[in-house]
Amino acid sequence: MTNAVQPKANSSARALWYVAPGQAELRAATIGDRKPDEVLVRSLYSGLSRGTERLIFEGRVPESEWARMKAPAQEGEFPFPVKYGYSTVGEVEDGPAGLKGKKVFALYPHQERFILPADKVFVLPENVPAKRAVLAANMETALNILWDGNAQPADKIAIVGGGIVGALVAALASRLPGADVTLVDIDPAREKTAKAVGADFALPGQAPEDVDLVIHTTASAEGLTLALKLAGVEATIVEASWFGAGMVNVPLGDTFHSRRLRLVSSQVGNICASRAKRWDMRRRLEAAIRLLADDRLDALVGEEVPFAELPQQLSRLLSRAAPGLGALVRY
């Protein structure tokens, strides 16, 4: 990793940039002057997305997805250099009277301070603390996944993969009346996570079969193969993980056709057709933030890493072998 770059005289912030495979650095960012309809935000925390940002850090975003993968406030272009991120919580230092001093969520990269249009920040409810609010983008993904899977009360639901998104899906699904929800993972330590969010837990060999809905989040062929195995006749399997440029071998022979399984992709960049006429992106993210008013979800907030140390820590934090569910960048 390269050393942190200190801000120049005309700069008032630093931002994380991915600059080459396995390399990142802090670069000076010029903030500029705030317009009347904009807010100046001082970052408190940002969330590090292990799945997506691992692909970026390793330079494995396929060229076909460069445009679709672009984050709302991204700078630079894939593969490198690129300023990327989409889950920041901060406090409004300056802006319209109704927003000044408010804690807000923004789809913004890892950066100490930044300016955005006022309508691009989301004021946190008083019952959603700043640390937990970093999960907002992941919660939006989890909500979209359950919509894509058409989860219903009393369904038997299995979530294969106990990372942050899988755990949030389990947390939402466990709220469905009468639903039987199991989080499946190869790591026995994830049982504690499952119990915290109100779901059962199973290792792959003990996972329930003949389920109504399976959500797959592991980005592995083994995980998707297991998801297909667990699905009951005419059940739905939602593929919620993203494989980047990788190829996946899964058994679509065997009983896949005789059981008439339904394999559905889910991607948070679009709202499913059944809701698209009534919901827009802002309404969905506002709903996701409200859903974070759940003390159980504090169990999903990962270790805190100082922003100044982030470039040196990324290899460890984004490793598949990294312990815990994720990382919280502290400013």
C-alpha positions as CSV (number, residue, x, y, z in Angstrom):
1,M,0.0,0.0,0.0
2,T,1.1,3.6,-0.6
3,N,1.3,6.1,2.1
4,A,-1.5,8.6,2.8
5,V,-1.4,11.8,0.9
6,Q,-2.0,14.9,3.0
7,P,-4.4,17.5,1.7
8,K,-3.0,20.5,-0.1
9,A,-3.7,24.0,1.0
10,N,-6.7,24.3,-1.3
11,S,-8.1,21.0,-0.1
12,S,-10.1,20.2,3.0
13,A,-10.5,16.4,2.8
14,R,-8.9,13.1,1.8
15,A,-10.6,10.3,-0.1
16,L,-9.7,6.7,-0.7
17,W,-8.7,5.7,-4.2
18,Y,-8.2,2.2,-5.6
19,V,-5.2,2.7,-7.9
20,A,-4.0,-0.8,-9.0
21,P,-4.7,-4.4,-8.2
22,G,-4.2,-4.8,-4.5
23,Q,-3.3,-1.1,-4.0
24,A,-5.1,1.9,-2.6
25,E,-4.1,5.3,-1.3
26,L,-5.6,8.4,0.3
27,R,-5.7,11.4,-2.1
28,A,-6.4,15.0,-1.4
29,A,-9.9,16.1,-2.4
30,T,-10.9,19.7,-3.2
31,I,-14.3,20.5,-1.7
32,G,-15.1,23.7,-3.5
33,D,-17.9,26.2,-2.6
34,R,-21.3,25.1,-1.4
35,K,-24.4,26.2,-3.4
36,P,-27.5,27.2,-1.6
37,D,-29.3,23.9,-2.4
38,E,-26.3,21.8,-1.3
39,V,-25.0,20.4,2.0
40,L,-21.5,20.1,3.3
41,V,-21.2,16.8,5.2
42,R,-18.5,15.7,7.6
43,S,-18.2,12.0,7.6
44,L,-18.6,10.0,10.8
45,Y,-18.5,6.4,9.4
46,S,-18.6,4.6,6.1
47,G,-19.2,1.0,5.3
48,L,-16.7,-1.2,3.5
49,S,-18.5,-3.6,1.1
50,R,-16.5,-6.9,1.2
51,G,-18.1,-8.4,-1.9
52,T,-18.2,-5.4,-4.3
53,E,-15.1,-3.6,-3.1
54,R,-13.0,-6.8,-3.1
55,L,-13.7,-7.1,-6.8
56,I,-12.7,-3.5,-7.4
57,F,-9.6,-3.8,-5.2
58,E,-8.5,-6.9,-7.1
59,G,-9.3,-5.3,-10.5
60,R,-11.9,-8.0,-11.3
61,V,-14.8,-5.8,-12.5
62,P,-15.6,-7.0,-16.0
63,E,-15.5,-4.4,-18.7
64,S,-19.1,-5.2,-19.7
65,E,-20.2,-4.0,-16.2
66,W,-18.1,-0.8,-15.9
67,A,-21.0,1.5,-16.7
68,R,-23.6,-0.4,-14.5
69,M,-21.1,-0.7,-11.6
70,K,-20.5,3.1,-11.4
71,A,-21.4,4.4,-7.9
72,P,-23.5,7.6,-7.6
73,A,-20.6,9.8,-6.6
74,Q,-17.7,7.8,-8.1
75,E,-14.7,9.6,-9.6
76,G,-12.3,8.0,-12.0
77,E,-13.1,5.0,-14.3
78,F,-12.7,1.3,-14.0
79,P,-10.5,-0.5,-13.6
80,F,-8.2,2.1,-12.0
81,P,-7.8,4.6,-10.6
82,V,-11.3,5.0,-9.1
83,K,-12.8,6.6,-6.0
84,Y,-15.5,4.2,-5.0
85,G,-18.0,3.6,-2.2
86,Y,-21.7,4.0,-1.5
87,S,-22.4,3.9,2.3
88,T,-21.4,7.0,4.3
89,V,-23.0,8.5,7.4
90,G,-22.1,12.0,8.4
91,E,-23.3,15.2,10.0
92,V,-24.3,18.3,8.0
93,E,-21.8,21.0,8.8
94,D,-23.4,23.6,6.5
95,G,-26.5,23.7,4.4
96,P,-30.2,24.7,4.4
97,A,-31.5,25.5,7.9
98,G,-33.6,22.4,8.2
99,L,-30.6,20.1,7.6
100,K,-27.7,21.8,9.4
101,G,-26.5,19.7,12.3
102,K,-28.6,16.6,11.2
103,K,-27.0,13.2,10.8
104,V,-27.5,11.9,7.3
105,F,-26.9,8.9,5.1
106,A,-25.4,9.4,1.6
107,L,-24.4,7.2,-1.3
108,Y,-20.8,8.5,-1.3
109,P,-17.3,7.0,-1.4
110,H,-14.9,6.9,1.6
111,Q,-14.0,10.6,2.1
112,E,-13.6,12.9,5.1
113,R,-15.9,15.7,4.0
114,F,-18.0,16.3,0.8
115,I,-20.7,18.4,-0.8
116,L,-23.9,16.9,-2.2
117,P,-27.3,18.3,-3.4
118,A,-29.6,18.5,-0.4
119,D,-32.0,16.0,-2.0
120,K,-29.2,13.4,-2.2
121,V,-28.9,12.9,1.6
122,F,-31.2,11.1,3.8
123,V,-31.9,12.3,7.4
124,L,-31.6,9.5,9.9
125,P,-34.6,8.8,12.2
126,E,-33.7,9.4,15.9
127,N,-34.0,5.7,16.6
128,V,-31.4,4.7,14.0
129,P,-27.8,5.4,15.4
130,A,-25.1,6.5,13.1
131,K,-23.0,3.3,13.2
132,R,-26.0,1.1,12.4
133,A,-27.1,3.5,9.6
134,V,-24.0,2.5,7.6
135,L,-25.9,-0.7,6.8
136,A,-28.5,1.3,4.8
137,A,-27.2,0.4,1.4
138,N,-27.0,-3.3,2.4
139,M,-30.5,-3.2,3.8
140,E,-31.8,-1.7,0.6
141,T,-30.2,-4.7,-1.2
142,A,-31.8,-7.1,1.2
143,L,-35.2,-5.6,0.8
144,N,-34.9,-5.8,-3.0
145,I,-33.9,-9.4,-2.7
146,L,-37.0,-10.3,-0.8
147,W,-39.1,-8.5,-3.3
148,D,-37.5,-10.4,-6.1
149,G,-38.1,-13.7,-4.3
150,N,-41.7,-12.8,-3.5
151,A,-41.3,-13.9,0.1
152,Q,-44.6,-14.6,1.9
153,P,-45.8,-15.2,5.5
154,A,-45.4,-18.9,6.6
155,D,-42.8,-19.6,3.9
156,K,-40.0,-21.9,4.6
157,I,-36.9,-19.8,3.7
158,A,-33.2,-20.6,3.5
159,I,-30.5,-18.0,3.1
160,V,-27.2,-19.6,1.9
161,G,-24.4,-17.3,3.0
162,G,-24.2,-15.5,6.3
163,G,-22.5,-12.3,5.3
164,I,-24.0,-8.9,5.9
165,V,-26.5,-9.1,3.1
166,G,-27.5,-12.6,3.9
167,A,-27.9,-11.7,7.6
168,L,-30.0,-8.7,6.7
169,V,-32.2,-10.8,4.5
170,A,-32.6,-13.2,7.4
171,A,-33.5,-10.4,9.7
172,L,-36.2,-9.1,7.4
173,A,-37.6,-12.6,6.6
174,S,-37.8,-13.5,10.3
175,R,-40.3,-10.7,10.7
176,L,-42.7,-12.4,8.3
177,P,-45.6,-13.9,10.3
178,G,-45.1,-17.7,10.6
179,A,-42.0,-17.8,8.4
180,D,-39.4,-20.6,9.1
181,V,-36.1,-18.9,8.3
182,T,-32.7,-20.6,8.4
183,L,-29.3,-19.0,7.7
184,V,-26.8,-21.5,6.2
185,D,-23.1,-21.0,6.4
186,I,-19.9,-23.0,6.5
187,D,-18.7,-21.0,9.5
188,P,-20.1,-22.2,12.8
189,A,-19.5,-18.7,14.3
190,R,-22.3,-17.4,12.1
191,E,-24.8,-19.2,14.4
192,K,-24.5,-16.3,16.8
193,T,-25.4,-13.9,14.0
194,A,-28.4,-16.0,12.9
195,K,-29.7,-16.1,16.5
196,A,-29.2,-12.3,16.9
197,V,-31.5,-11.6,13.9
198,G,-34.1,-14.1,14.8
199,A,-33.3,-16.9,12.4
200,D,-32.2,-20.6,12.8
201,F,-28.8,-21.7,11.8
202,A,-27.4,-24.7,9.9
203,L,-24.2,-25.9,8.5
204,P,-24.5,-27.0,4.8
205,G,-24.8,-30.7,5.7
206,Q,-27.7,-30.0,8.1
207,A,-29.5,-27.4,6.0
208,P,-33.3,-27.9,5.6
209,E,-34.5,-29.1,2.2
210,D,-37.8,-28.7,0.3
211,V,-37.9,-25.0,1.1
212,D,-40.2,-22.5,-0.6
213,L,-37.6,-19.8,-1.2
214,V,-33.8,-20.0,-1.3
215,I,-31.6,-16.9,-1.3
216,H,-28.0,-17.3,-2.3
217,T,-25.4,-14.7,-1.4
218,T,-22.0,-16.5,-1.3
219,A,-20.7,-15.8,-4.8
220,S,-19.5,-19.4,-5.0
221,A,-20.4,-22.4,-7.2
222,E,-20.6,-24.5,-4.0
223,G,-23.1,-22.2,-2.5
224,L,-25.3,-22.0,-5.6
225,T,-25.2,-25.8,-5.9
226,L,-26.4,-26.1,-2.3
227,A,-29.1,-23.5,-2.9
228,L,-30.4,-25.6,-5.9
229,K,-30.4,-28.7,-3.7
230,L,-32.4,-27.1,-0.9
231,A,-35.2,-25.8,-3.1
232,G,-38.5,-27.7,-3.2
233,V,-40.7,-28.5,-6.2
234,E,-41.4,-25.3,-8.2
235,A,-39.5,-23.2,-5.6
236,T,-37.6,-20.0,-6.3
237,I,-33.9,-19.6,-5.9
238,V,-32.7,-15.9,-5.9
239,E,-29.1,-15.4,-7.0
240,A,-28.2,-12.3,-5.0
241,S,-24.4,-12.5,-5.1
242,W,-22.3,-11.2,-7.9
243,F,-19.5,-13.2,-9.5
244,G,-17.8,-10.4,-11.3
245,A,-15.8,-11.8,-14.3
246,G,-15.9,-15.3,-12.9
247,M,-17.5,-18.4,-14.5
248,V,-19.7,-20.7,-12.4
249,N,-20.3,-24.4,-12.9
250,V,-23.6,-25.6,-11.3
251,P,-25.7,-28.7,-11.9
252,L,-28.6,-27.6,-14.1
253,G,-29.1,-31.2,-15.1
254,D,-30.1,-33.8,-12.4
255,T,-33.5,-32.8,-11.0
256,F,-33.4,-29.1,-11.9
257,H,-36.0,-29.4,-14.7
258,S,-38.1,-32.2,-13.2
259,R,-38.6,-30.1,-10.0
260,R,-39.3,-27.0,-12.2
261,L,-37.1,-24.7,-10.2
262,R,-37.1,-21.0,-10.8
263,L,-33.7,-19.3,-10.8
264,V,-34.0,-15.5,-10.5
265,S,-31.3,-12.9,-10.5
266,S,-31.5,-9.9,-8.1
267,Q,-29.6,-6.6,-8.6
268,V,-30.3,-3.5,-6.5
269,G,-29.8,-1.2,-9.4
270,N,-33.3,-1.8,-10.6
271,I,-36.6,-2.1,-8.8
272,C,-38.6,-5.3,-9.6
273,A,-41.5,-5.0,-12.1
274,S,-44.2,-5.6,-9.5
275,R,-43.2,-2.4,-7.6
276,A,-41.5,-0.3,-10.2
277,K,-44.7,1.7,-11.0
278,R,-45.1,2.8,-7.4
279,W,-41.6,2.9,-6.0
280,D,-38.6,4.9,-7.0
281,M,-35.0,4.7,-5.7
282,R,-35.5,7.3,-3.0
283,R,-38.6,5.8,-1.5
284,R,-36.9,2.4,-1.4
285,L,-33.7,3.7,0.4
286,E,-35.9,5.7,2.8
287,A,-37.7,2.5,3.6
288,A,-34.4,0.6,4.1
289,I,-33.2,3.3,6.6
290,R,-36.5,3.0,8.6
291,L,-36.0,-0.8,8.7
292,L,-32.7,-0.2,10.5
293,A,-34.7,0.8,13.6
294,D,-34.0,-2.7,15.1
295,D,-31.5,-3.1,17.9
296,R,-30.8,-6.7,16.8
297,L,-28.9,-5.3,13.8
298,D,-26.1,-3.9,16.0
299,A,-24.7,-7.5,15.8
300,L,-23.9,-6.9,12.2
301,V,-21.8,-3.8,12.6
302,G,-18.2,-4.9,12.0
303,E,-14.9,-3.8,13.5
304,E,-13.9,-0.1,13.4
305,V,-10.9,0.9,11.4
306,P,-9.5,4.5,11.4
307,F,-9.8,6.1,8.0
308,A,-6.1,7.1,8.0
309,E,-5.2,3.4,8.2
310,L,-7.6,2.1,5.6
311,P,-5.1,1.7,2.6
312,Q,-2.8,-0.4,4.8
313,Q,-5.7,-2.5,6.1
314,L,-7.6,-3.2,2.9
315,S,-5.9,-6.5,2.1
316,R,-6.9,-7.9,5.4
317,L,-10.3,-6.4,5.6
318,L,-11.3,-7.6,2.1
319,S,-9.9,-11.1,2.4
320,R,-12.3,-14.0,2.1
321,A,-10.7,-15.3,5.3
322,A,-11.3,-12.1,7.2
323,P,-13.2,-12.7,10.5
324,G,-16.5,-11.0,11.3
325,L,-19.1,-9.6,8.9
326,G,-17.4,-6.5,7.6
327,A,-15.7,-3.3,8.6
328,L,-16.7,0.2,9.7
329,V,-14.5,3.0,8.7
330,R,-14.2,5.6,11.4
331,Y,-13.4,9.3,10.6
